[in-house]
């Protein structure tokens, strides 16, 4: 997590009233930072999609910690 990600999340979340109960598709999820933030907003389901296999592997390994 870095300051740029926090800034972008704050900017995005200020334009969304609530993600509670929503289905979310995160395309180009890279490190998965926003996935975890969206899950913390009581979303129903967050689906990640990225064309780079290395990022999908990274998220699977991170989930184990």
C-alpha positions as CSV (number, residue, x, y, z in Angstrom):
1,X,0.0,0.0,0.0
2,X,1.3,3.4,-0.8
3,X,0.1,7.0,-0.6
4,X,-1.0,7.1,-4.3
5,X,-3.3,4.1,-3.8
6,X,-4.9,5.7,-0.7
7,X,-5.3,9.0,-2.6
8,X,-7.0,7.2,-5.5
9,X,-9.3,5.2,-3.2
10,X,-10.3,8.3,-1.3
11,X,-11.1,10.1,-4.6
12,X,-13.1,7.1,-6.0
13,X,-15.0,6.4,-2.8
14,X,-16.1,10.0,-2.5
15,X,-18.1,9.6,-5.7
16,X,-19.8,6.3,-4.7
17,X,-22.6,6.4,-2.1
18,X,-22.3,2.7,-1.1
19,X,-20.9,-0.6,-2.3
20,X,-22.9,-2.5,0.3
21,X,-24.5,-5.6,-1.4
22,X,-23.0,-4.7,-4.8
23,X,-21.3,-7.0,-7.3
24,X,-18.0,-5.5,-8.4
25,X,-15.7,-6.3,-11.3
26,X,-12.2,-5.0,-11.0
27,X,-10.5,-5.2,-14.3
28,X,-6.7,-4.7,-14.3
29,X,-6.5,-5.4,-10.6
30,X,-2.7,-5.5,-10.5
31,X,-1.8,-5.8,-6.8
32,X,-5.4,-6.2,-5.6
33,X,-5.3,-3.2,-3.2
34,X,-8.7,-2.0,-4.4
35,X,-10.2,-5.5,-4.1
36,X,-9.5,-5.6,-0.4
37,X,-10.8,-2.1,0.1
38,X,-14.1,-3.0,-1.8
39,X,-14.5,-6.2,0.3
40,X,-14.2,-4.0,3.4
41,X,-17.2,-2.0,2.1
42,X,-19.6,-5.0,2.6
43,X,-19.8,-5.8,-1.1
44,X,-21.7,-9.0,-2.1
45,X,-19.0,-10.2,-4.5
46,X,-15.8,-8.8,-6.0
47,X,-14.4,-10.4,-9.1
48,X,-10.8,-9.6,-10.2
49,X,-9.5,-9.8,-13.7
50,X,-6.1,-9.1,-15.0
51,X,-4.3,-10.1,-18.2
52,X,-1.0,-10.6,-16.5
53,X,-0.8,-14.0,-14.8
54,X,1.9,-12.8,-12.4
55,X,-0.6,-10.5,-10.7
56,X,-3.1,-13.3,-10.3
57,X,-0.4,-15.5,-8.7
58,X,0.5,-12.6,-6.4
59,X,-3.1,-12.3,-5.1
60,X,-3.4,-16.0,-4.5
61,X,-0.2,-16.0,-2.4
62,X,-1.2,-12.9,-0.5
63,X,-4.6,-14.4,0.4
64,X,-2.7,-17.2,2.3
65,X,-1.2,-14.7,4.8
